[in-house]
Each structure stands twice: as structure tokens, then as C-alpha cells.
Amino acid sequence: MGSSVRELAEKTPAGRDRYIDLLRVASLGTVVIGHWLMAAVTVGDEGRAEIGNLLAVVPELQLLTWVLQIMPVFFFVGGFSHALSYRSLSRGAGGRSVYSAFLRARLQRLLRPTMVFIGVWGAAALVLQLGGQGGGLLDVALRLVAQPLWFIGIYLAMVACTPPLLRLHERWGWGAFAALVGAAGAVDLARFAFDVPYVEFLNFAFVWLAVHQLGFLRADGRLGLRLPYVLAGAGLAGASLLVALGPYPLSMVGMPGERVSNMAPPTFALLCHGLWLVGAVELLRAPATRWLARPKVWRGVVAANGVSMTAFLWHLTAMLGVYGTLLALDVPLPEAASAAWWAQVPVRMAAAAVLTALLVAAFRRFERPGAPGDRAAAPSGFAGPAAAVGVTLCLFGVLGLSMVGFGGLLEGRTAMLVAVHVTAPVAVGMALAGWLLVERAGRGRTHRSGDVRAGDYA
């Protein structure tokens, strides 16, 4: 691993934007640390383990989400890398469709570790249910570990929509971005001012795709030196005014029992938050780029990029494993936000980091890009449609699983997904079938360029 990382780091093209790789690692790492910090497991009056949210116990800490809710940065990075990847594939396509190859190239490092995660947890849940095991923290784990998959579902939609949105960007530039921002604002206006039912779900597309579109602008060098100040200032001011004067909560992550969540579905306040974050990280680009020129620093970023998705998928498993161990050893779990609870935080987080590292060591090989030898056949005329169907199935399967969890596999437990009830087995089946379609449809043309290695843009 060490020699491989060193080799990749040394072969990094001189023109590669290393800051993008750092943002990818930093955004996922921030989410992991935030989840570890916010989770507060306690033992209730009946001796059952209960999991709460630190931000609900100490509402003043919700302001931290204006820095720690950093997923908009990951989607911004996605827009940048998707634009580069699709254009690189298109230049070598010779007029043929590149959609299926683009999907497979973009989704290999995302879906392979995700399918392994789903397979391992699905098998474990089935074995536990057949064995009559359950209750307490185990039930919580079966429900909770799947929740971060929502992010992968949204990301799949962004990858699928890249070609048409990139064409809109190339024709209209800032106008395409402005249209998405305007659409997100119109959705919230219809939702809150006119009480239009179900319209809010459109902002799963408009809000996140607007941030994604900023990545296209960044790839074309159109953010410049002054625009980050505008984005950061306008975004921060807009979010502040919307929270202070409108129906929007302070927290930029979902909170239990809230009538309105900024996250599910996304609100215009969350879009403003995303603009502020993108502007802020762009303002740090110059000093960070100088820092990344140091060989040791860059090797660290390359190494982290190679396992970041695996760590993200398994970090909640590690956290719940730590809590399960504490409960098994009869270690007292103090009340959330108490002095004793805070004193345990460094120990719990260090233990979660060690367990995550062990899980990464076990599963990291699935995050590596596929070998370039699987290029045998030219793509058929059905490759593009097959890939589109595949990514759609995968998207709905992953989103459905994030909502229903792994619990009750044999009991028909359901969750509502776009007006349709889905069960965990159906969600797993859709995700697996979609992944296989994407893999097969794109296998004829796997493109690898020097611009998409040494940590892989993702």
C-alpha cells in the first residue's frame, strides 16, 4: 500500500488540481467526525439502549452545522470531476455515445464498495433474524447504518444527469446555475406560501444540482478571484435571513421531531448554506494548494482518497460497535452532554477510528478501480439505455434502503419512496440489478487517462 501510494503521488500530473482531492477527503472526513460526535447512546429506564442526537440535547450547538454540514462541498467537487471525466471520454469517443462508459467509470469506486457493504449487512441482518436475535442497540444498528446511503443515491442522480446538465452549462453558463437556484426558490415559495403538497420533493434535484453546477463552473475556471467572496457573503447572509425571518430551522442537518427540516427535503436555506461553503473553501484554495505541494502532505491525501468511500460506508458500523462493546462490558454510559459524557468523547472517537481502520483494511480492495483489461467488446446500441435504466434502479434501490434499513427483512417492513412503499429486499434487489446493468453496459469502453488517477476524482 505504502509503495503504491508513493508511486501514485509521484506520478501525479503537474496540472492536476490537488485541492479538489483534498476537498473530497475533507468533506467525507468531516461527515464521519460529525456523526461520531452527534450520536449519543444511553441506557433507558427499562435497560434498553437508546440513541439520541447531541444537537437536540444542546440546541445551541446546532450552529456548528453551518460548518460541519459539508456535503454541499462534496457535490461541488463531484460537478468539477464529472465535467472533466465526461469531456475526456468524449474527446476519445470518435462520435460514439460515451454515456454507458462514463457511468461505469464514475461509479466503479462508488458502487463496488457500496454493494459489498449492502451485501455484508444484508446477510448479517438475515442471519440475526433467522436466529431470533435482536433488540436494544442491535435493532438501532440495523436501522441506522443504512441511513448515510441517501448521499450515495443523490450522487448517483448527479452522475446520471451530468451529460444533459453539462450541455446546458456549456450553452448558458451562469444562466443554467441561476435557473436551478430560481427553481429551488420557487419550490420553497410554493411550499411555504401556498402550501402546495409534495412540491418540496423537487428540491432534492434543484438544490443539489445547483451546487453540482457550481462544480462545472469551477472546472471551466469561471469562479475567478472575486466570485468566491460573493458566494460566501451572499450565501451566509441569505441563510441567516431565511433562518431568522422564515420557517427554516437553525440546524442544517435533520433533527428529530422538527416540523421542517433543511435536509429532507432540502430547502432554499440549505442551498444558501451550500453557496456559503463553496465560496469559503474557494477562498482557501491558494494557501491550501501551496500546502499540498509538500510531498508528504500530498501522499497523505492520495492514501486517504483511496479508502475514503470505504471509511464513509463503515464508520457508523464502527461507532455502534464501540457502543456495543461498552454495553457488553457494563461500562456506564453517562447522560448526553454531561461532563462525564464529554470526558468519554475522545476515547470513543479514538476507538471508533481504530475500528474503522480495521474495517477499511478488510474492505478497501473493493474501492480500487477495475482492471483496464475488461474492455473486450464494443458497446452495443443498447448500452446507453441499459446504463440509464441501471443507474435509475440503483438510485431508487439505494435511496429506498437508506429509508427502510436492514431491520425486519422477513417481516415486510416498508418505507415510502416517491409515493411507493418499498421493503429492504426489494431495495437491495433494485440496487444490485442496477449495478450489474451499469457494469455490463459500460464494460465495452473503459477509459483511463492520466488526469483521473493518483487519488481519482470522484
C-alpha positions in Angstrom: 0.0 0.0 0.0 2.7 2.5 1.0 4.8 2.0 -2.1 1.7 2.1 -4.3 0.7 5.4 -2.7 4.2 6.8 -3.1 4.2 5.8 -6.8 0.8 7.3 -7.4 1.8 10.6 -5.7 5.0 10.8 -7.7 3.2 10.2 -11.0 0.6 13.0 -10.3 0.3 15.2 -13.4 1.7 18.7 -12.9 -1.6 20.2 -14.0 -3.8 18.2 -11.6 -5.9 20.3 -9.2 -4.8 18.7 -5.9 -7.1 20.9 -3.9 -10.1 19.1 -5.3 -8.8 15.8 -3.9 -8.3 17.4 -0.5 -11.8 18.7 -0.5 -13.2 15.3 -1.3 -11.3 13.7 1.6 -12.0 16.6 4.0 -15.7 16.6 3.3 -16.2 12.9 3.9 -13.9 13.1 6.9 -15.9 15.9 8.4 -19.2 13.9 8.0 -17.6 11.0 9.8 -16.4 13.0 12.7 -19.7 14.9 12.9 -21.7 11.6 13.1 -19.4 10.2 15.8 -19.8 13.4 17.8 -23.5 13.8 17.4 -24.5 10.3 18.3 -25.4 9.9 22.0 -26.3 6.4 23.1 -27.7 6.0 26.6 -29.5 3.2 28.6 -33.2 4.0 29.3 -35.2 3.3 32.4 -36.1 -0.2 31.1 -32.5 -1.1 30.4 -32.8 -0.6 26.6 -30.2 1.2 24.6 -31.4 4.4 23.1 -29.7 6.6 20.6 -30.2 10.4 20.7 -28.7 13.4 19.0 -26.4 15.8 20.8 -27.7 18.7 18.8 -31.2 18.0 20.2 -29.9 17.9 23.8 -27.8 21.1 23.4 -29.7 23.2 20.7 -27.0 25.9 20.9 -24.6 23.5 19.2 -26.8 23.4 16.1 -24.9 26.5 14.8 -21.9 24.1 14.3 -23.8 22.5 11.4 -23.2 25.7 9.4 -19.6 24.4 9.2 -19.9 20.7 9.7 -22.8 20.1 7.3 -20.3 19.9 4.4 -21.9 17.6 2.0 -22.5 20.5 -0.5 -18.7 20.7 -0.9 -18.6 17.0 -1.9 -21.3 17.6 -4.5 -19.5 20.7 -5.7 -16.3 18.5 -6.1 -18.5 16.0 -7.9 -19.5 18.5 -10.5 -15.9 19.5 -11.2 -14.7 15.9 -11.6 -17.7 14.8 -13.7 -17.2 17.6 -16.1 -13.5 16.7 -16.6 -14.3 12.9 -16.9 -17.1 13.3 -19.4 -15.2 15.7 -21.6 -12.1 13.4 -21.5 -14.2 10.4 -22.6 -16.0 12.5 -25.3 -12.7 13.5 -26.9 -11.8 9.9 -27.5 -15.2 8.7 -28.4 -15.0 9.2 -32.2 -18.6 10.3 -32.4 -19.9 7.3 -30.5 -22.0 7.5 -27.4 -20.0 7.6 -24.2 -22.8 7.6 -21.7 -22.5 4.0 -20.5 -18.7 4.2 -20.3 -19.0 7.5 -18.4 -21.4 6.0 -15.8 -19.3 2.9 -15.3 -16.1 4.9 -14.9 -17.6 7.3 -12.5 -19.5 4.7 -10.4 -16.9 1.9 -10.1 -15.3 3.3 -6.9 -18.7 4.3 -5.5 -20.9 1.2 -6.2 -18.5 -1.6 -5.7 -17.8 -0.8 -2.0 -21.4 0.1 -1.6 -22.7 -3.2 -2.9 -20.2 -5.1 -0.6 -21.5 -3.0 2.4 -25.1 -3.8 1.5 -24.3 -7.5 1.0 -22.5 -7.9 4.3 -25.1 -6.1 6.3 -28.0 -7.7 4.5 -26.5 -11.2 5.1 -25.9 -10.3 8.8 -29.4 -9.0 9.2 -30.9 -12.1 7.7 -28.8 -14.4 9.9 -29.7 -12.5 13.0 -33.4 -12.5 12.2 -33.4 -16.3 11.4 -31.6 -16.9 14.7 -34.1 -14.8 16.7 -31.5 -12.3 17.7 -32.5 -8.6 18.1 -33.5 -5.9 20.5 -31.7 -3.0 22.0 -28.7 -1.5 20.2 -28.8 -4.2 17.5 -32.2 -3.0 16.3 -30.9 0.5 16.3 -27.8 -0.5 14.3 -29.9 -2.4 11.7 -31.9 0.8 11.1 -29.1 3.4 11.4 -26.2 2.0 9.4 -28.1 2.3 6.1 -29.1 6.0 6.6 -25.9 7.5 5.1 -26.8 5.7 1.8 -29.1 8.7 1.0 -26.0 10.6 0.0 -24.9 7.9 -2.5 -28.4 7.9 -4.0 -28.3 11.7 -4.6 -24.8 11.3 -6.0 -26.0 8.7 -8.4 -28.6 11.1 -9.7 -25.9 13.7 -10.3 -23.7 11.4 -12.3 -26.7 10.3 -14.4 -27.7 13.9 -15.1 -24.2 15.1 -15.9 -24.3 14.9 -19.7 -27.5 17.0 -20.3 -26.6 19.4 -17.5 -23.1 19.9 -18.8 -24.6 20.7 -22.2 -26.8 23.3 -20.6 -23.8 24.7 -18.8 -21.8 24.9 -22.0 -24.6 26.8 -23.7 -25.9 29.0 -20.9 -23.1 29.1 -18.3 -24.2 31.0 -15.2 -27.7 31.1 -16.6 -28.1 27.4 -16.1 -27.0 27.7 -12.5 -29.3 30.7 -11.9 -32.2 28.7 -13.3 -31.7 25.9 -10.8 -31.4 28.4 -8.0 -34.6 30.1 -9.1 -36.3 26.8 -9.3 -35.3 25.9 -5.8 -36.6 29.2 -4.5 -39.9 28.8 -6.4 -40.4 25.4 -4.8 -40.0 26.8 -1.3 -42.3 29.6 -2.2 -45.0 27.2 -3.4 -44.4 25.0 -0.3 -44.5 27.6 2.4 -46.5 30.5 1.0 -49.1 28.5 -0.9 -49.0 25.1 0.8 -48.7 23.2 -2.5 -48.5 19.5 -1.5 -45.5 17.3 -2.4 -43.7 20.1 -4.3 -40.9 20.2 -1.7 -39.5 16.9 -3.0 -38.4 18.6 -6.3 -35.7 20.3 -4.3 -33.9 17.0 -3.9 -33.0 17.8 -7.5 -32.9 21.6 -7.7 -30.8 22.3 -4.6 -28.2 19.6 -5.0 -27.9 20.0 -8.8 -27.4 23.8 -8.3 -24.4 23.1 -6.1 -23.2 20.4 -8.6 -23.5 23.0 -11.4 -21.1 25.2 -9.5 -18.5 22.4 -10.0 -18.9 22.8 -13.7 -18.2 26.5 -13.4 -15.2 25.7 -11.3 -13.9 23.2 -13.9 -14.1 26.0 -16.5 -12.2 28.4 -14.3 -15.3 30.7 -14.1 -15.3 31.3 -10.3 -12.3 33.6 -10.5 -10.9 35.5 -7.6 -13.8 37.7 -6.5 -16.8 35.5 -7.0 -15.9 33.3 -4.0 -16.4 36.4 -1.8 -19.7 37.0 -3.4 -20.8 33.3 -3.0 -19.7 33.2 0.6 -21.2 36.5 1.6 -24.5 36.2 -0.2 -24.9 32.6 0.9 -24.2 33.3 4.5 -26.4 36.4 4.5 -29.2 34.6 2.7 -29.1 31.6 5.1 -29.0 33.8 8.1 -32.0 35.9 7.0 -34.1 32.8 6.0 -33.5 31.2 9.4 -34.1 34.4 11.3 -37.2 35.5 9.4 -38.6 32.4 7.7 -39.9 29.0 8.7 -36.4 27.4 8.4 -34.7 25.8 11.4 -31.2 26.7 12.6 -29.8 23.2 12.1 -28.5 22.4 8.6 -29.0 18.7 9.3 -32.2 16.9 10.1 -33.4 17.0 13.7 -35.8 14.5 15.4 -39.3 15.9 15.8 -38.8 19.0 13.7 -41.8 20.2 11.6 -39.4 21.5 8.9 -36.0 20.0 8.1 -33.4 21.8 6.0 -32.2 18.4 4.8 -35.1 16.2 3.9 -36.2 17.5 1.6 -33.5 20.2 1.0 -34.6 23.8 1.4 -33.5 27.1 -0.1 -31.8 27.8 3.2 -29.7 24.8 2.7 -28.8 25.9 -0.9 -27.7 29.3 0.6 -25.6 27.3 3.1 -24.1 25.4 0.2 -23.2 28.7 -1.6 -21.5 30.0 1.5 -19.5 26.8 1.9 -18.4 26.7 -1.7 -17.3 30.3 -1.5 -15.4 29.7 1.8 -13.5 26.7 0.5 -12.6 28.5 -2.7 -11.1 31.4 -0.7 -8.8 28.9 0.9 -7.6 27.4 -2.4 -4.3 29.3 -2.8 -2.8 28.6 0.7 -4.1 25.0 0.6 -2.5 24.4 -2.9 0.8 25.6 -1.6 0.5 23.2 1.4 -0.4 20.3 -0.9 2.8 20.8 -2.9 4.7 19.2 0.0 5.3 15.6 -0.9 4.3 14.1 2.5 1.1 16.1 2.6 0.1 15.0 -0.9 0.9 11.3 -0.2 -1.4 11.5 2.7 -4.2 12.9 0.6 -3.6 10.2 -2.1 -3.7 7.5 0.6 -6.9 8.9 2.1 -8.6 9.3 -1.3 -8.0 5.6 -1.9 -10.1 4.5 1.1 -12.4 7.4 1.8 -15.6 5.9 0.5 -15.0 2.6 2.3 -14.4 4.6 5.5 -17.6 6.6 5.0 -19.7 3.4 4.5 -18.4 1.6 7.6 -17.9 4.5 10.1 -21.4 4.1 11.7 -20.8 0.4 12.0 -17.6 1.2 13.9 -19.3 3.7 16.1 -22.1 1.3 17.0 -19.5 -1.4 17.6 -17.8 0.8 20.1 -21.0 1.5 21.9 -21.9 -2.2 21.8 -18.6 -3.1 23.4 -19.1 -0.6 26.2 -22.6 -2.0 26.9 -21.2 -5.6 26.8 -18.5 -4.6 29.3 -21.1 -2.8 31.6 -19.3 0.5 31.2 -21.6 3.2 32.3 -23.0 5.4 29.5 -23.5 8.9 31.1 -26.2 11.3 30.2 -25.6 13.1 26.9 -23.8 16.4 27.1 -22.9 15.8 30.8 -19.3 16.3 32.0 -18.8 12.6 32.1 -20.2 12.2 28.6 -17.8 14.8 27.2 -14.9 13.1 29.0 -15.7 9.9 27.2 -15.8 11.5 23.8 -12.1 11.4 22.9 -11.9 7.7 24.0 -15.0 6.7 22.0 -13.9 8.6 18.9 -10.4 7.1 19.1 -11.8 3.6 19.4 -14.2 4.3 16.5 -11.3 5.4 14.4 -9.3 2.2 15.2 -12.3 0.0 14.4 -13.0 2.0 11.1 -9.4 1.4 10.1 -9.7 -2.3 10.7 -12.9 -2.4 8.6 -11.1 -0.3 5.9 -8.3 -2.8 5.9 -10.8 -5.6 5.3 -12.8 -4.0 2.5 -10.6 -1.4 0.9 -9.7 -3.6 -2.1 -13.3 -3.1 -3.4 -12.8 0.6 -3.8 -9.9 0.2 -6.2 -10.8 0.9 -9.9 -11.3 -2.1 -12.0 -8.5 -3.5 -14.1 -8.3 -1.9 -17.5 -8.4 -5.3 -19.2 -12.2 -5.7 -19.2 -12.7 -3.8 -22.5 -13.4 -6.7 -24.8 -16.4 -5.8 -26.7 -17.5 -2.5 -28.3 -20.7 -1.1 -26.7 -23.9 -2.1 -28.4 -26.6 0.4 -29.4 -28.4 -0.6 -26.2 -25.5 0.3 -23.9 -26.7 3.8 -23.2 -30.3 3.0 -22.4 -29.3 0.0 -20.4 -26.9 2.1 -18.3 -29.6 4.7 -17.8 -32.0 2.0 -16.6 -29.3 0.6 -14.4 -28.4 3.8 -12.7 -32.1 4.6 -12.1 -32.7 1.2 -10.5 -29.6 1.6 -8.4 -30.6 5.2 -7.3 -34.0 4.1 -6.1 -32.7 0.9 -4.5 -30.1 2.8 -2.5 -32.4 5.6 -1.5 -35.1 3.0 -0.5 -32.6 1.1 1.6 -31.4 4.3 3.3 -35.0 4.8 4.4 -36.1 1.3 5.4 -32.9 0.0 6.8 -31.8 -3.6 7.3 -34.3 -4.5 10.1 -37.3 -6.7 9.5 -36.1 -8.3 6.3 -38.6 -11.1 6.6 -41.4 -9.1 8.1 -42.3 -6.8 5.2 -41.2 -3.6 6.9 -41.7 -0.8 4.4 -40.8 2.9 3.8 -42.3 5.4 1.5 -40.2 6.2 -1.6 -41.8 8.6 -4.1 -45.3 7.5 -3.2 -44.4 3.8 -3.4 -43.8 1.5 -0.4 -40.5 -0.4 -0.6 -39.1 -3.2 1.5 -35.5 -3.9 2.2 -35.3 -7.0 0.0 -36.9 -5.1 -2.9 -34.5 -2.1 -2.4 -31.5 -4.5 -2.3 -32.7 -6.2 -5.5 -33.1 -2.9 -7.3 -29.6 -1.7 -6.3 -27.9 -5.0 -7.2 -29.7 -5.3 -10.6 -28.9 -1.6 -11.4 -25.3 -2.0 -10.5 -24.9 -5.1 -12.7 -26.6 -3.3 -15.7 -24.2 -0.3 -15.3 -21.2 -2.6 -15.1 -22.2 -4.6 -18.1 -23.3 -1.7 -20.3 -20.1 0.3 -19.8 -17.7 -2.6 -20.0 -17.0 -2.2 -23.7 -15.2 1.1 -23.2 -13.3 1.8 -20.1 -11.3 5.0 -20.4 -8.4 5.8 -18.2 -6.4 9.0 -18.5 -3.6 10.3 -16.5 -5.9 13.0 -15.3 -8.2 10.6 -13.4 -5.7 8.7 -11.3 -3.4 9.3 -8.3 -6.4 9.5 -6.0 -9.2 9.5 -8.6 -11.5 12.4 -8.9 -14.9 11.1 -7.8 
